[in-house]
Amino acid sequence: MTISLFLEYTYVSGMMFVREDGLYISDSHYLNPDYNDDVLSFRKFDLVEN
């Protein structure tokens, strides 16, 4: 099992969803330097079996 830590103030762990193509986690943390109040954005993570 591999464990990865996320960067601080990047992701909102309570805002995520799963689709057939991967896991999407919001990167709209209000302390994220790229945060935009007008955009709710997500990053896709591929789920792979080791």
PyMOL Python script that loads the backbone (N, CA, C, O; Angstrom):
from pymol import cmd

cmd.read_pdbstr("""\
ATOM      1  N   MET A   1       0.839  -1.168   0.000  1.00  0.00           N
ATOM      2  CA  MET A   1       0.000   0.000   0.000  1.00  0.00           C
ATOM      3  C   MET A   1       0.890   1.239   0.000  1.00  0.00           C
ATOM      4  O   MET A   1       1.864   1.311   0.750  1.00  0.00           O
ATOM      5  N   THR A   2       0.558   2.200  -0.832  1.00  0.00           N
ATOM      6  CA  THR A   2       1.282   3.462  -0.889  1.00  0.00           C
ATOM      7  C   THR A   2       0.410   4.562  -0.301  1.00  0.00           C
ATOM      8  O   THR A   2      -0.773   4.661  -0.626  1.00  0.00           O
ATOM      9  N   ILE A   3       0.984   5.378   0.551  1.00  0.00           N
ATOM     10  CA  ILE A   3       0.258   6.499   1.139  1.00  0.00           C
ATOM     11  C   ILE A   3       0.886   7.788   0.638  1.00  0.00           C
ATOM     12  O   ILE A   3       2.103   7.959   0.693  1.00  0.00           O
ATOM     13  N   SER A   4       0.056   8.682   0.156  1.00  0.00           N
ATOM     14  CA  SER A   4       0.542   9.976  -0.333  1.00  0.00           C
ATOM     15  C   SER A   4      -0.078  11.091   0.487  1.00  0.00           C
ATOM     16  O   SER A   4      -1.272  11.065   0.784  1.00  0.00           O
ATOM     17  N   LEU A   5       0.727  12.058   0.848  1.00  0.00           N
ATOM     18  CA  LEU A   5       0.221  13.228   1.557  1.00  0.00           C
ATOM     19  C   LEU A   5       0.005  14.349   0.560  1.00  0.00           C
ATOM     20  O   LEU A   5       0.778  14.514  -0.383  1.00  0.00           O
ATOM     21  N   PHE A   6      -1.043  15.111   0.774  1.00  0.00           N
ATOM     22  CA  PHE A   6      -1.332  16.246  -0.094  1.00  0.00           C
ATOM     23  C   PHE A   6      -0.682  17.506   0.458  1.00  0.00           C
ATOM     24  O   PHE A   6      -0.444  17.623   1.660  1.00  0.00           O
ATOM     25  N   LEU A   7      -0.403  18.424  -0.416  1.00  0.00           N
ATOM     26  CA  LEU A   7       0.142  19.718  -0.001  1.00  0.00           C
ATOM     27  C   LEU A   7      -0.871  20.452   0.867  1.00  0.00           C
ATOM     28  O   LEU A   7      -2.077  20.347   0.646  1.00  0.00           O
ATOM     29  N   GLU A   8      -0.379  21.193   1.855  1.00  0.00           N
ATOM     30  CA  GLU A   8      -1.274  21.980   2.704  1.00  0.00           C
ATOM     31  C   GLU A   8      -1.980  23.058   1.888  1.00  0.00           C
ATOM     32  O   GLU A   8      -1.422  23.609   0.939  1.00  0.00           O
ATOM     33  N   TYR A   9      -3.210  23.344   2.279  1.00  0.00           N
ATOM     34  CA  TYR A   9      -4.003  24.440   1.700  1.00  0.00           C
ATOM     35  C   TYR A   9      -4.193  24.298   0.193  1.00  0.00           C
ATOM     36  O   TYR A   9      -4.247  25.294  -0.529  1.00  0.00           O
ATOM     37  N   THR A  10      -4.293  23.069  -0.274  1.00  0.00           N
ATOM     38  CA  THR A  10      -4.511  22.849  -1.697  1.00  0.00           C
ATOM     39  C   THR A  10      -5.860  22.219  -1.957  1.00  0.00           C
ATOM     40  O   THR A  10      -6.613  22.690  -2.809  1.00  0.00           O
ATOM     41  N   TYR A  11      -6.179  21.149  -1.225  1.00  0.00           N
ATOM     42  CA  TYR A  11      -7.388  20.379  -1.498  1.00  0.00           C
ATOM     43  C   TYR A  11      -8.430  20.545  -0.399  1.00  0.00           C
ATOM     44  O   TYR A  11      -8.105  20.825   0.755  1.00  0.00           O
ATOM     45  N   VAL A  12      -9.689  20.366  -0.786  1.00  0.00           N
ATOM     46  CA  VAL A  12     -10.805  20.392   0.153  1.00  0.00           C
ATOM     47  C   VAL A  12     -11.299  18.950   0.268  1.00  0.00           C
ATOM     48  O   VAL A  12     -12.004  18.457  -0.612  1.00  0.00           O
ATOM     49  N   SER A  13     -10.927  18.283   1.351  1.00  0.00           N
ATOM     50  CA  SER A  13     -11.197  16.846   1.467  1.00  0.00           C
ATOM     51  C   SER A  13     -12.684  16.514   1.537  1.00  0.00           C
ATOM     52  O   SER A  13     -13.065  15.375   1.268  1.00  0.00           O
ATOM     53  N   GLY A  14     -13.516  17.458   1.883  1.00  0.00           N
ATOM     54  CA  GLY A  14     -14.950  17.219   1.951  1.00  0.00           C
ATOM     55  C   GLY A  14     -15.662  17.390   0.629  1.00  0.00           C
ATOM     56  O   GLY A  14     -16.870  17.169   0.544  1.00  0.00           O
ATOM     57  N   MET A  15     -14.933  17.781  -0.406  1.00  0.00           N
ATOM     58  CA  MET A  15     -15.539  17.997  -1.724  1.00  0.00           C
ATOM     59  C   MET A  15     -14.853  17.084  -2.730  1.00  0.00           C
ATOM     60  O   MET A  15     -13.817  17.429  -3.299  1.00  0.00           O
ATOM     61  N   MET A  16     -15.452  15.911  -2.941  1.00  0.00           N
ATOM     62  CA  MET A  16     -14.890  14.964  -3.891  1.00  0.00           C
ATOM     63  C   MET A  16     -16.004  14.109  -4.463  1.00  0.00           C
ATOM     64  O   MET A  16     -17.089  14.004  -3.891  1.00  0.00           O
ATOM     65  N   PHE A  17     -15.714  13.499  -5.605  1.00  0.00           N
ATOM     66  CA  PHE A  17     -16.643  12.551  -6.196  1.00  0.00           C
ATOM     67  C   PHE A  17     -15.867  11.559  -7.039  1.00  0.00           C
ATOM     68  O   PHE A  17     -14.739  11.825  -7.454  1.00  0.00           O
ATOM     69  N   VAL A  18     -16.488  10.407  -7.289  1.00  0.00           N
ATOM     70  CA  VAL A  18     -15.860   9.334  -8.051  1.00  0.00           C
ATOM     71  C   VAL A  18     -16.632   9.135  -9.342  1.00  0.00           C
ATOM     72  O   VAL A  18     -17.862   9.093  -9.349  1.00  0.00           O
ATOM     73  N   ARG A  19     -15.890   9.014 -10.434  1.00  0.00           N
ATOM     74  CA  ARG A  19     -16.456   8.650 -11.729  1.00  0.00           C
ATOM     75  C   ARG A  19     -15.715   7.427 -12.231  1.00  0.00           C
ATOM     76  O   ARG A  19     -14.744   6.987 -11.615  1.00  0.00           O
ATOM     77  N   GLU A  20     -16.168   6.876 -13.348  1.00  0.00           N
ATOM     78  CA  GLU A  20     -15.506   5.698 -13.898  1.00  0.00           C
ATOM     79  C   GLU A  20     -14.049   5.961 -14.245  1.00  0.00           C
ATOM     80  O   GLU A  20     -13.231   5.042 -14.207  1.00  0.00           O
ATOM     81  N   ASP A  21     -13.710   7.207 -14.585  1.00  0.00           N
ATOM     82  CA  ASP A  21     -12.345   7.515 -15.017  1.00  0.00           C
ATOM     83  C   ASP A  21     -11.422   7.965 -13.887  1.00  0.00           C
ATOM     84  O   ASP A  21     -10.243   8.212 -14.141  1.00  0.00           O
ATOM     85  N   GLY A  22     -11.910   8.081 -12.645  1.00  0.00           N
ATOM     86  CA  GLY A  22     -11.028   8.449 -11.552  1.00  0.00           C
ATOM     87  C   GLY A  22     -11.729   9.137 -10.399  1.00  0.00           C
ATOM     88  O   GLY A  22     -12.951   9.284 -10.388  1.00  0.00           O
ATOM     89  N   LEU A  23     -10.936   9.551  -9.438  1.00  0.00           N
ATOM     90  CA  LEU A  23     -11.403  10.267  -8.253  1.00  0.00           C
ATOM     91  C   LEU A  23     -11.125  11.750  -8.453  1.00  0.00           C
ATOM     92  O   LEU A  23     -10.013  12.128  -8.824  1.00  0.00           O
ATOM     93  N   TYR A  24     -12.120  12.588  -8.213  1.00  0.00           N
ATOM     94  CA  TYR A  24     -11.969  14.030  -8.353  1.00  0.00           C
ATOM     95  C   TYR A  24     -12.040  14.674  -6.978  1.00  0.00           C
ATOM     96  O   TYR A  24     -12.994  14.462  -6.229  1.00  0.00           O
ATOM     97  N   ILE A  25     -11.011  15.469  -6.651  1.00  0.00           N
ATOM     98  CA  ILE A  25     -10.954  16.170  -5.372  1.00  0.00           C
ATOM     99  C   ILE A  25     -10.816  17.662  -5.675  1.00  0.00           C
ATOM    100  O   ILE A  25     -10.022  18.075  -6.520  1.00  0.00           O
ATOM    101  N   SER A  26     -11.607  18.449  -4.965  1.00  0.00           N
ATOM    102  CA  SER A  26     -11.576  19.902  -5.190  1.00  0.00           C
ATOM    103  C   SER A  26     -10.232  20.483  -4.765  1.00  0.00           C
ATOM    104  O   SER A  26      -9.706  20.153  -3.702  1.00  0.00           O
ATOM    105  N   ASP A  27      -9.687  21.349  -5.609  1.00  0.00           N
ATOM    106  CA  ASP A  27      -8.463  22.084  -5.264  1.00  0.00           C
ATOM    107  C   ASP A  27      -8.789  23.561  -5.048  1.00  0.00           C
ATOM    108  O   ASP A  27      -7.959  24.435  -5.294  1.00  0.00           O
ATOM    109  N   SER A  28     -10.000  23.820  -4.588  1.00  0.00           N
ATOM    110  CA  SER A  28     -10.461  25.191  -4.363  1.00  0.00           C
ATOM    111  C   SER A  28     -10.377  25.590  -2.892  1.00  0.00           C
ATOM    112  O   SER A  28     -11.286  26.236  -2.371  1.00  0.00           O
ATOM    113  N   HIS A  29      -9.299  25.210  -2.226  1.00  0.00           N
ATOM    114  CA  HIS A  29      -9.089  25.625  -0.836  1.00  0.00           C
ATOM    115  C   HIS A  29      -8.869  27.135  -0.819  1.00  0.00           C
ATOM    116  O   HIS A  29      -8.108  27.661  -1.632  1.00  0.00           O
ATOM    117  N   TYR A  30      -9.522  27.824   0.087  1.00  0.00           N
ATOM    118  CA  TYR A  30      -9.462  29.285   0.103  1.00  0.00           C
ATOM    119  C   TYR A  30      -8.072  29.835   0.412  1.00  0.00           C
ATOM    120  O   TYR A  30      -7.812  31.008   0.144  1.00  0.00           O
ATOM    121  N   LEU A  31      -7.181  29.033   0.961  1.00  0.00           N
ATOM    122  CA  LEU A  31      -5.808  29.481   1.203  1.00  0.00           C
ATOM    123  C   LEU A  31      -4.847  29.057   0.099  1.00  0.00           C
ATOM    124  O   LEU A  31      -3.650  29.334   0.177  1.00  0.00           O
ATOM    125  N   ASN A  32      -5.361  28.392  -0.925  1.00  0.00           N
ATOM    126  CA  ASN A  32      -4.561  28.003  -2.081  1.00  0.00           C
ATOM    127  C   ASN A  32      -4.217  29.265  -2.874  1.00  0.00           C
ATOM    128  O   ASN A  32      -5.112  30.060  -3.164  1.00  0.00           O
ATOM    129  N   PRO A  33      -2.951  29.472  -3.232  1.00  0.00           N
ATOM    130  CA  PRO A  33      -2.567  30.675  -3.982  1.00  0.00           C
ATOM    131  C   PRO A  33      -3.299  30.805  -5.325  1.00  0.00           C
ATOM    132  O   PRO A  33      -3.448  31.916  -5.834  1.00  0.00           O
ATOM    133  N   ASP A  34      -3.753  29.694  -5.900  1.00  0.00           N
ATOM    134  CA  ASP A  34      -4.470  29.726  -7.175  1.00  0.00           C
ATOM    135  C   ASP A  34      -5.985  29.815  -6.988  1.00  0.00           C
ATOM    136  O   ASP A  34      -6.731  29.705  -7.961  1.00  0.00           O
ATOM    137  N   TYR A  35      -6.445  30.012  -5.764  1.00  0.00           N
ATOM    138  CA  TYR A  35      -7.876  30.047  -5.467  1.00  0.00           C
ATOM    139  C   TYR A  35      -8.551  31.197  -6.202  1.00  0.00           C
ATOM    140  O   TYR A  35      -8.034  32.312  -6.263  1.00  0.00           O
ATOM    141  N   ASN A  36      -9.709  30.897  -6.753  1.00  0.00           N
ATOM    142  CA  ASN A  36     -10.537  31.902  -7.425  1.00  0.00           C
ATOM    143  C   ASN A  36     -11.948  31.716  -6.906  1.00  0.00           C
ATOM    144  O   ASN A  36     -12.526  30.638  -7.046  1.00  0.00           O
ATOM    145  N   ASP A  37     -12.507  32.752  -6.309  1.00  0.00           N
ATOM    146  CA  ASP A  37     -13.839  32.692  -5.713  1.00  0.00           C
ATOM    147  C   ASP A  37     -14.933  32.421  -6.756  1.00  0.00           C
ATOM    148  O   ASP A  37     -16.036  32.001  -6.405  1.00  0.00           O
ATOM    149  N   ASP A  38     -14.632  32.656  -8.015  1.00  0.00           N
ATOM    150  CA  ASP A  38     -15.620  32.470  -9.084  1.00  0.00           C
ATOM    151  C   ASP A  38     -15.567  31.082  -9.713  1.00  0.00           C
ATOM    152  O   ASP A  38     -16.404  30.758 -10.555  1.00  0.00           O
ATOM    153  N   VAL A  39     -14.592  30.252  -9.317  1.00  0.00           N
ATOM    154  CA  VAL A  39     -14.401  28.954  -9.968  1.00  0.00           C
ATOM    155  C   VAL A  39     -14.321  27.860  -8.911  1.00  0.00           C
ATOM    156  O   VAL A  39     -13.588  27.977  -7.929  1.00  0.00           O
ATOM    157  N   LEU A  40     -15.088  26.793  -9.128  1.00  0.00           N
ATOM    158  CA  LEU A  40     -14.980  25.605  -8.293  1.00  0.00           C
ATOM    159  C   LEU A  40     -14.280  24.553  -9.141  1.00  0.00           C
ATOM    160  O   LEU A  40     -14.869  24.014 -10.079  1.00  0.00           O
ATOM    161  N   SER A  41     -13.024  24.260  -8.814  1.00  0.00           N
ATOM    162  CA  SER A  41     -12.253  23.355  -9.664  1.00  0.00           C
ATOM    163  C   SER A  41     -11.911  22.061  -8.929  1.00  0.00           C
ATOM    164  O   SER A  41     -11.862  22.008  -7.700  1.00  0.00           O
ATOM    165  N   PHE A  42     -11.677  21.021  -9.730  1.00  0.00           N
ATOM    166  CA  PHE A  42     -11.343  19.700  -9.218  1.00  0.00           C
ATOM    167  C   PHE A  42     -10.156  19.173  -9.994  1.00  0.00           C
ATOM    168  O   PHE A  42      -9.954  19.520 -11.158  1.00  0.00           O
ATOM    169  N   ARG A  43      -9.372  18.332  -9.340  1.00  0.00           N
ATOM    170  CA  ARG A  43      -8.283  17.617 -10.015  1.00  0.00           C
ATOM    171  C   ARG A  43      -8.617  16.138 -10.007  1.00  0.00           C
ATOM    172  O   ARG A  43      -9.142  15.604  -9.029  1.00  0.00           O
ATOM    173  N   LYS A  44      -8.301  15.487 -11.122  1.00  0.00           N
ATOM    174  CA  LYS A  44      -8.583  14.074 -11.253  1.00  0.00           C
ATOM    175  C   LYS A  44      -7.391  13.249 -10.778  1.00  0.00           C
ATOM    176  O   LYS A  44      -6.247  13.527 -11.135  1.00  0.00           O
ATOM    177  N   PHE A  45      -7.674  12.234  -9.970  1.00  0.00           N
ATOM    178  CA  PHE A  45      -6.679  11.280  -9.508  1.00  0.00           C
ATOM    179  C   PHE A  45      -7.062   9.926 -10.067  1.00  0.00           C
ATOM    180  O   PHE A  45      -8.209   9.495  -9.949  1.00  0.00           O
ATOM    181  N   ASP A  46      -6.099   9.261 -10.673  1.00  0.00           N
ATOM    182  CA  ASP A  46      -6.354   7.929 -11.191  1.00  0.00           C
ATOM    183  C   ASP A  46      -6.199   6.917 -10.054  1.00  0.00           C
ATOM    184  O   ASP A  46      -5.225   6.951  -9.302  1.00  0.00           O
ATOM    185  N   LEU A  47      -7.166   6.030  -9.946  1.00  0.00           N
ATOM    186  CA  LEU A  47      -7.107   4.980  -8.947  1.00  0.00           C
ATOM    187  C   LEU A  47      -6.470   3.752  -9.583  1.00  0.00           C
ATOM    188  O   LEU A  47      -6.997   3.193 -10.544  1.00  0.00           O
ATOM    189  N   VAL A  48      -5.330   3.341  -9.034  1.00  0.00           N
ATOM    190  CA  VAL A  48      -4.607   2.203  -9.586  1.00  0.00           C
ATOM    191  C   VAL A  48      -4.350   1.188  -8.487  1.00  0.00           C
ATOM    192  O   VAL A  48      -4.195   1.538  -7.318  1.00  0.00           O
ATOM    193  N   GLU A  49      -4.310  -0.050  -8.877  1.00  0.00           N
ATOM    194  CA  GLU A  49      -4.007  -1.116  -7.945  1.00  0.00           C
ATOM    195  C   GLU A  49      -2.522  -1.457  -8.049  1.00  0.00           C
ATOM    196  O   GLU A  49      -2.008  -1.699  -9.141  1.00  0.00           O
ATOM    197  N   ASN A  50      -1.847  -1.472  -6.917  1.00  0.00           N
ATOM    198  CA  ASN A  50      -0.416  -1.822  -6.892  1.00  0.00           C
ATOM    199  C   ASN A  50      -0.245  -3.307  -6.772  1.00  0.00           C
ATOM    200  O   ASN A  50       0.884  -3.797  -6.735  1.00  0.00           O
TER     201      ASN A  50
END
""", "prot")
cmd.dss("prot")
cmd.show_as("cartoon", "prot")
cmd.util.cbc("prot")
cmd.orient("prot")
